[in-house]
Amino acid sequence: MSEQSQEDACGRLRDQFLRLSLKQLLTVLSLLCLCSPLFGATTTASIHRPHHRLLHRLHWTRWNPMFRPSHESLLIPNAEVDRLELPRIQDDDELEALKASGALQPIVAGAALRFDPRLDPSRRYCRPWTRDFVQDISQAYFHRFHEQIQVNSAVRTVKVQKKLRRHNRNAAPAEGDTASSHLAGLTVDLQRRGMTPEQIHWMQHYLFYMKALGLVEPEEERHQWVFHIMVSAHYADWRETQDVVPVERPDPTTITADAEPAN
C-alpha cells in the first residue's frame, strides 16, 4: 500500500470514529477497558517489577550490619559456656537457685539504663561480668548521647527459649552447640531500633574494640533489631586493669566563682 493510500485509509477511519454516537463511543471505550488487562499484562509487570527491585535494594541497603549473625557467632558463645562449665538453666527453680547463690546478679536500671517493660523482672539478671559490661557501656553511651540504653532481654531458661522458638523462627535453639547463650546468663540484648545512624556507628565501634580484645561476641539481629552481645568472663579480669570511672557533667548551680576545674 502506497503512502497516499495509507493516509486515505486513516482519514476514513477517523471520519467513521467521529460519526459514532455517544452510545457507540461508550461501548467501544468499555471494550477497550475490558481488554486492557490482557494486552497490558506484560507492560504492567514491566512497570512494577523494577519498582519492586528498587524497594528490595533500598531495604537491604538500610540493613548493613557490622556484626552479621552467622553459624560461627553461635559457636563462639557456646564454647565460652563450655569453657566455664556453666549450666544451661532449665527452669525457674534453677534460675532462682542461681540468683540466691549470687551466680546471677540483677541488672540495675538508672539514669543511663532502662528495661523493655515487657521483660519479666525475674529475668532481668545475668552473670556478674555481663552486668558490669552493661553498666559500663550504658554509662559511656549516656555520656556521649545523653540517652539511655534499653535492655530487651537477659537470662532465659530452656523452657522460655523453647516457647520463644515456637513464635520466632529466628530464635536460637535451646540445645546443641548453637544453643542460645542467654540460657547461661552470659548474654544481653540491647535495643538497636530507634537509634540514629551516629548512635549505631558508636555502638559498632565500641563493640568492635571489645570483640578485638576477645571480650564480647556481638550480633546485630535484623528481625528483632537488637545488639545481641555475649560477654566473656575475661571481661572481669580486663576491667580490673582499666580506670572505669563514669564521667558526669558538673551541676552549674554548685559551681562558684572561686572554684577551680578538676583535673
C-alpha positions in Angstrom: 0.0 0.0 0.0 1.3 3.4 -1.0 1.8 6.2 1.4 -1.1 8.1 -0.1 -3.4 5.1 0.3 -2.4 4.7 4.0 -3.3 8.3 4.6 -6.7 7.9 2.9 -7.4 4.8 4.9 -6.5 6.6 8.2 -8.7 9.5 7.1 -11.7 7.3 6.5 -11.3 5.6 9.9 -11.0 9.0 11.6 -14.2 10.1 9.9 -16.1 7.0 10.9 -14.9 7.4 14.6 -16.1 11.0 14.7 -19.6 9.9 13.3 -20.1 7.4 16.2 -22.9 8.2 18.5 -22.3 8.7 22.2 -23.7 5.3 23.0 -21.5 3.6 20.4 -18.5 5.5 21.7 -19.1 4.4 25.3 -19.4 0.8 24.1 -16.0 1.0 22.3 -14.3 2.5 25.4 -15.8 -0.2 27.6 -14.4 -2.9 25.4 -11.0 -1.3 25.4 -11.1 -1.2 29.3 -12.0 -4.9 29.5 -9.3 -5.9 27.1 -6.5 -3.8 28.5 -5.6 -6.3 31.3 -5.0 -8.9 28.7 -2.9 -6.8 26.4 -1.3 -4.8 29.2 -0.2 -7.6 31.5 3.4 -7.5 30.2 3.5 -3.8 30.3 2.2 -3.6 33.9 4.6 -6.3 35.1 7.5 -4.4 33.5 6.4 -1.3 35.3 6.1 -2.8 38.7 9.0 -5.2 38.7 11.7 -2.6 38.6 9.9 -0.7 41.3 9.8 -3.8 43.4 13.5 -4.5 42.8 14.3 -0.9 43.8 12.4 -1.2 47.1 14.1 -4.5 47.8 17.6 -2.9 47.2 16.8 0.0 49.4 15.5 -2.3 52.1 18.8 -4.3 52.1 20.9 -1.1 51.8 19.3 0.1 55.0 20.4 -3.1 56.8 24.1 -3.1 56.7 25.4 -4.6 60.0 29.0 -4.7 61.1 28.2 -7.9 63.1 26.1 -10.1 60.8 24.7 -13.3 62.5 26.4 -16.5 61.4 27.0 -20.1 62.5 30.3 -19.1 64.0 28.8 -16.3 66.0 26.6 -19.0 67.7 29.5 -21.5 68.2 31.8 -18.9 70.0 29.4 -18.2 72.9 28.7 -21.9 73.4 32.5 -22.5 73.5 32.7 -19.9 76.3 29.8 -21.6 78.2 31.5 -24.9 77.9 34.9 -23.4 79.0 33.3 -22.0 82.1 31.3 -25.3 82.7 28.2 -23.2 83.1 24.8 -24.9 83.2 22.0 -24.1 80.6 19.3 -23.0 83.1 16.4 -25.4 82.6 13.5 -23.8 84.5 12.5 -21.2 87.1 13.7 -23.3 90.0 17.2 -23.4 88.7 17.0 -19.7 87.9 16.0 -18.8 91.4 18.7 -21.0 92.9 21.4 -19.2 90.9 20.0 -15.9 92.0 20.1 -16.9 95.6 23.7 -18.1 95.3 24.8 -14.8 93.7 25.9 -16.6 90.5 23.4 -14.4 88.7 23.3 -10.7 89.5 20.5 -8.1 88.9 20.9 -5.6 86.2 20.0 -2.2 87.8 18.1 0.4 85.9 19.2 4.0 86.3 19.8 7.3 84.5 21.8 5.6 81.8 19.8 2.3 81.5 16.2 1.2 81.2 14.4 -2.1 80.5 11.8 -3.0 77.9 8.7 -3.0 80.1 7.7 -6.4 78.6 10.8 -8.1 80.1 9.8 -10.1 83.1 11.5 -8.7 86.2 12.5 -12.2 87.2 14.7 -12.4 84.1 16.5 -9.1 84.5 19.6 -10.9 85.7 22.9 -12.1 84.2 26.4 -13.1 85.1 28.4 -10.6 87.2 30.8 -9.7 84.4 27.9 -9.3 81.9 26.2 -7.0 84.4 29.5 -4.9 84.6 29.7 -4.7 80.9 26.1 -3.5 80.6 26.8 -0.8 83.3 30.0 0.3 81.5 28.6 0.6 78.0 25.4 2.3 79.2 27.4 4.9 81.1 29.7 5.5 78.1 26.6 5.8 75.8 24.8 8.2 78.2 27.9 10.4 78.5 28.1 10.6 74.6 24.4 11.0 73.7 22.6 11.8 77.0 20.2 9.0 76.3 19.5 5.6 77.9 20.3 2.2 76.5 17.4 -0.3 76.7 17.9 -3.9 77.8 15.4 -6.1 75.9 16.5 -9.5 77.1 18.9 -11.0 79.6 18.9 -14.5 81.2 16.4 -17.1 79.9 15.6 -20.6 80.8 15.4 -23.6 78.4 11.6 -23.6 79.0 11.3 -20.0 77.9 13.6 -20.5 74.9 11.6 -23.4 73.6 8.4 -21.3 73.9 10.1 -18.4 72.1 11.2 -20.8 69.3 7.5 -21.6 68.6 6.8 -18.0 67.9 10.1 -16.8 66.4 11.8 -18.9 63.8 15.0 -16.8 64.1 15.5 -17.6 67.8 18.5 -19.9 68.6 17.8 -23.4 69.7 17.6 -24.4 73.3 20.1 -27.3 72.9 23.2 -28.3 71.0 26.4 -26.4 70.0 24.4 -23.5 68.7 22.1 -23.1 71.7 21.3 -19.6 72.9 23.9 -18.2 75.3 21.0 -16.4 77.1 20.5 -19.8 78.8 23.8 -19.4 80.7 23.3 -15.8 81.7 26.2 -14.5 79.6 24.2 -12.5 77.1 22.0 -9.4 76.8 20.1 -7.9 74.0 20.4 -4.1 73.8 17.8 -2.3 71.7 19.0 -1.1 68.3 15.7 0.1 66.9 15.3 3.8 67.3 19.0 4.6 67.3 20.3 7.2 64.9 23.0 6.2 62.4 25.5 8.1 64.6 24.5 6.1 67.7 24.6 2.8 65.8 28.1 3.5 64.5 29.2 4.4 68.0 27.9 1.1 69.3 29.5 -0.8 66.5 32.9 0.8 67.1 32.7 0.2 70.8 31.8 -3.5 70.3 34.4 -3.9 67.5 37.1 -2.8 70.0 35.8 -5.2 72.7 35.5 -8.1 70.2 39.1 -7.4 69.0 40.2 -8.0 72.6 38.2 -11.2 72.8 35.8 -9.8 75.4 32.5 -10.0 73.6 30.8 -11.8 70.7 28.2 -9.4 69.2 25.5 -9.9 66.6 23.1 -7.3 65.1 19.8 -9.1 64.8 17.7 -7.9 61.9 14.3 -9.2 62.8 14.4 -8.1 66.4 16.6 -5.0 65.8 18.9 -5.5 68.8 22.6 -5.8 69.6 22.8 -9.4 70.8 26.0 -9.4 73.0 27.7 -12.4 74.7 30.2 -11.2 77.3 33.2 -13.4 78.1 34.3 -13.9 81.7 37.6 -12.4 80.6 35.9 -9.1 80.8 36.1 -9.2 84.6 39.9 -9.5 84.5 40.3 -6.9 81.8 38.1 -4.5 83.7 40.3 -4.6 86.8 43.1 -3.2 84.7 41.0 -0.2 83.5 40.1 3.1 85.0 36.3 2.7 84.5 35.1 5.9 86.0 31.8 7.3 84.8 32.2 10.9 83.7 29.5 13.2 85.0 28.6 16.7 84.0 29.0 19.2 86.9 25.9 20.8 88.2 26.2 24.5 87.2 24.3 25.6 90.3 27.1 24.1 92.5 30.0 25.9 90.8 31.2 29.1 92.4 33.5 31.8 91.1 36.3 30.6 93.3 36.0 27.0 92.3 38.8 25.5 90.2 38.2 23.0 87.5 39.0 19.4 88.4 42.0 17.8 86.6 
